[in-house]
Amino acid sequence: MQLLTIDEIISSIMEETEGLDAEITDGIVLSKKEIPQSEIEKLKSELGIEYLDSVFSEHILSYNWGNFGFLSYQFGYDDETSLSWLINRNLDYDEYPVLRKKNLIIIANGDPYTILLECKSGEIYAFTSDMSYEEIVPVASDFEEFVRAMGTAQYAVWKHTEKEFIESMEREYSESSIKFWESMHKDSDPLHALRALLADEWRGDRVLWFGDEMRVTEHFPNEAIRILYAQSVEFGYPGDAYDMILDTYRNVSCLFKEAEEDVREEIGYYIKDYLELGRLEPYNEYGIDLEHPYEGLFLKTGRRYKYTINHTKKVYYSLDETDILFQNNTKNDFSDPLPILMGYGRVTEPGEWLGDIIGVSDSKPEGYLLLKKLYMDR
């Protein structure tokens, strides 16, 4: 599958939304605009940018990015005449001074990634709340390529040709980049794996989607965070729950067939170090037995369940029956809200289901309330 041009993307959106009310299509139709060059100078001044890539500058002034989004990724809301949306998005981000030092700005937010522009080179990166800024993932060489890939991905979802799209991306992009493109659909491997755990080993447990570099405190109003704080103190990481989790919890991706290739490679490094140095790393990430390192691994497969259930609040949702919306009430048919609902990270407010007991089922839970709509961004 070849990447669509921007004009072809606009045509595909117009075809898909033909006949729909303007209220419904607001925020999902890409159109050409003529935003004045002075907005670039204002952007550079407000955000302290010395040099801004010309490809990005040209395209950001030529379309209505201030009121548009692809799939689960939103650029801006209700601003088609200026770049104020882009300025505010960055100035409202607590860690923008860190981004500024690295010559990065946020250009879109989504699930689970935030999209970054490297201002000088024009390269596009993605990162999640559990990454450091040294781990950001390159996803496109410039803004135009990123837009074409996003628009093509959206077209593939509409035409049910996602597999063809991913296969074409695999020929062009690195493995880390492919994980980003694969993640844009609600049927991603990590979410399927999570649901398989919720149905089995994690049934009845408190669950949260925890972000990198997030501190935990003793007096946080949510009990799950207070429990993590107590554990962080117990293991000698007071307040630093993320490092405590990495060093003391087991990485259960090793249980899943879908992760076998990556996990086998990492375990191979452990075995090599053991043979050469005569010792295992202090932290045995996958909890392996060196005599039988792969025993019990890669036996599970992730799967989708019809209903995602909050047993604490006695509510549930279904991707088939619940409207998944952006804040401007446009529909999002591509994302699963579970990471947002369970989230505790840098790029979102604490989720409404943070630390609750979450389950899954193919049958409706008796006596529970079906949520008619959920919002992807808050």
N, C-alpha and C positions, 0 to 999 in steps of 0.2 A: 504494500500500500504506500503510495507516494503522499508526502505531506501536501495538504491543500494550500493554495495561495490565500491571502487574506480576503481577496474578492470572492473566492470560492467559498470560504467560510461564511462570509456575510450572506451569500446566496443560499447556503445550506440552512442557515438559521431562519431566513425569511421563508423558505419552503416548509420547515418544520413548524413554524409558528403561524402559518397562514390561516386566517379566519379566527384567530384568538383575539379576545378583547385586549386593548392597549394596557389595561390595568394588570393583566396577566403577563404580558410580554415585557413590561417595564423591567429593565435590569438584565434582560437576557438577549436583547437584540443589539448587535454591534453595528454602528453606523459611523460614517465619516463626519468629522468636525474640523473646524479651523480655530484652534485655540491659539491666542497670540504668543509670539516668541517671548514676550515679557514675562510670561508665566515660568519659563525655564530659568530666567535670571532670578525671579523671586524664589523659586525652589532651591536654587544653589545658595542663595543668600540665607534663607531661613534654616537650611539644613547644614550649612557650612561645607558645601561641596565645592572643591576647586575646579575639577574637570568632570564633565558629564558626557558619557558616550554619545556619539552623534546618531547612531542607529536608534537608540532609545529615545533621544530627544525628538527626532523626526516623527517617530511613530506615536509617542505619547501625546503629541500635539495634534495628531491627525484623526483620532477616533475618540469615542465617548467612553474611555476607560473609567471615568469618574462615576459611571452608573452602569457597570457591566461586570459579569462574571462568567467563567467557564466551569462547567461541572461543579465541583464543590469549592472552587477558588474564586474569591471575590476581589476585584480591584478597588472600586469605590462605590459610594452610594449617593444618589441625588445631586451630582455635581458634574454637569456636562460642559461647563464653560471655563473651568479653571483647573489648576493643579492643587488647590487647597486640600482636597481629599488625601493627596499623597503626602503633603507636608504634615498634616495633622496625624496621619497614620504613624509616621515616624516619631514626631515629637511626643505623641501620647504613649510611646513604647518606653518603658522604664529603662531599658538597657540600650537606648539609642546612642548614648555617648560611647559605648563599646563598639557598636556598629560603625559609628563615624570614624573612629580610629582605624578601623579595618577597611574604610572606604566603601562600606556597604549601606544600602537602604532597603527597606521593605517595600515591595511593590504590590503584593497580594497576600491575603491570608486564606487558609483553607484547612481541610482535614486530610491527613494529620500534619501537613507541612506548611511552613511559612516560606514565601518566595522572596528571594533577595536578588538585587542587582549589584554587581561590582561596578562602581561608577566609572572607573577609568577604562577597563577592558571591555565593559558591556556584557560580560558573561553572566549567566543566570544560574543561581544556586537555590537549593531547597534545604531546609533544616526543620527538625522537630524539637519539641521541648526536652527530649532526652539526649540531644546532641550538644557537644561543645561547639564553639565557632570554628574550631580547627577541623571539625568533622563534617562541615557542610558539604552537600552533594552537588556536583556540577550537573545541570540538566539541559542546558542549551548554550550555544556559543554566543548568542546575542538575543535581544528581545524579539526580533522578528521571527527567528527560528522557534523560540519558545511559544509565541502566539500561534504560529502555524501548527506546531505539534499539539498544543492544547485544543485548538479548533478541530484538528483531525481526530483527536481522541474523542471529542464530543460527538463528532459525526459518526465515528465507529460505534459508539454506544447507541446512538439513535438507529443505526442500521444493523445492529447486532453482529458487528464484525470486529469485536474487541480483540479476539485471538489473532486475526490478521494484522491488526495495528501493532500489537505487542511484538509479534514476530518481525515486523519491519523495523521496529525500534531496536530490537536485539541485534540487528545487523549493523546498526549505526552507532550505538551508545554503549557506555561501560556498564558493568553489572550493577554498580551502585545507582547509576542513573535509571536503569530499567526498573529497579525496585520502586523508584518514585512514580514512574509512569504506570506500573502495575497497581500502585496503591490508590489511584484515583477512582477506582470503582468499588462499590460497596461489597463486592464479593472477593475481597482481597484475602490472601492466605493468612495474614496475622489475625484478622477478625474471625475467620473460620476456625483457626486454632483456639482463639479465646473462647469461642462458643463451645467447642468440644470440651475444653477444660471446665467451663461453667456447668456443663451437663454431667460431668464425671468427677474428677479429682477435686475441683474447686466448688462443688455443690455445697451451698450453705455458708460459704466463706465471704468475708468482707473483701471487696475488690475495688481497686482504683487504678487509674491510668496516670502514672507518676512521671513527672518531667525532670530533666537534668537540671542540676544547680539550684533546685528548689529547696529552701531551708524549711525545716519543720520546727514548731515551737510547742512548748509545754502547755500553753493556754489557748491553742487554736480551738475554735468552737466545734470542729468536727472530731469525733472520737477516734476515727481511724488515723488521723494525723497525730493525735496525742499518743496513740499506741506506737506509731513509728518513732515519735520522739523518745519514748521510753526505751525502745529497742536501740536507738542510736546511742543513747547514754550507756546502756548495758554493754554494748560492743565497742565503746570507746570512740564514737563519732558524734558527740553531742550536737544535735541540730542538723547534722549532715546525713540525712537518711539515704540520699542517692548512693553515695560511696559505701555506706553500710550495706545497702541492698546488693550492690555489685560484689562486695567482698564476702557476704555471708549467705545470701540466698542462692538457690540453684537456678540456672538458666534452663528452662524447660522446653525451649525450642528443639532441644535434642530428642524429644519424644516424638516429633512429627516427621513423617515421610517427606513432606514438602521442604524441610530444612536440611535434609540429609547431606547434600553436596557440600554446603558451607560448613556444617558441623563436623563432618568427617575430616575436612581440611584442617580445621582448628584443632581437633583432637590429635591429628597427625603431628602437629607442632608440639603438643604436650608430650607425646610418646617419644619424639625425637629428642627433646630436652631431657627426658628421663633417661634415655639410653646413653646420651652423651655426658650428662652431669650426675646421673645417679639419683636424681630427686625429682619430685613433682613440684610444680609451682605451688606456693603456699595456699593459693586459692584454687581449688579444683572446680572450675566454673560449672561443669556439667555433671559433677559427682560421679566420675567414672571409676571403675575398678581396672587398674592397669593390666591385670591378668586377663580380663575379659572386657576390653574397653567399650565395645559396641553392644554388649548384652543389654537387652531391654530397651534399646533406642530405636527410633524411627518406626515404631509400630502403630502410632496413631495417625489419623488423617483428620484434618479440619473439615467442618461442614457448616452449612447454613441451617438455622432453625427458623420456623415461621414466626415465633413469638419470642420477644426479649422481655423478661419479667423482672420487676423490682418488687421483691418479696417484703422489703422493709416498708415501702409506701403503698403496696398492694395496687400497683398499676402496671400496665404493660403496653408495648407498641409492636406494630408489625410493619415491615417495609412495604407490604402489599396494601395495608389498610390505613396507615397513619400518614398524613401529609408532612413531609420533611421540608421545612421552609427556611429561607433566609429572612433576615430582619425586615426586609421590605416586602415580605409575604410572597415573593416569587418562589416557585416550587423547585426543590432540589431532588432530582430523581437518581442521583448518582452516588450519594454518600450515606453512610450509616452514622447516626448521631451518638452511638455508644461511647466512643472516645471522648466526646465533648461532655456528655452526661457524667462520666466517671472521672473527668480530668482534674489534675492538680499540677499545673505547669506555668511556664512563663508567658505563654501567648493567649491564654484564656483565663477567665475567672474560674474559681473552683466550681466543679460540676454539681448539678442539682442531685445527682445520684452518688456523689463521692462517698465511698466507704459503706454503701448500702449492700445488702445481700441480693445479688443478681442471679437470675436463672434463665434458662431457655427451654422451649418446648415447641412441639408441633401441634399441641392442643391448647385451646384457650383455657387460661386458669379460671376456675370458678370463683365468683365473688370478687374479682379484680376489675378495675376500671380500664377500658381501652382508651389510650391517649389519642385524640383525633388529630393533633398536630404537635410537632416539635420543631424547635429552631436550632439551626446549625451554628449560628453565631450569636454571641450575647455581649 
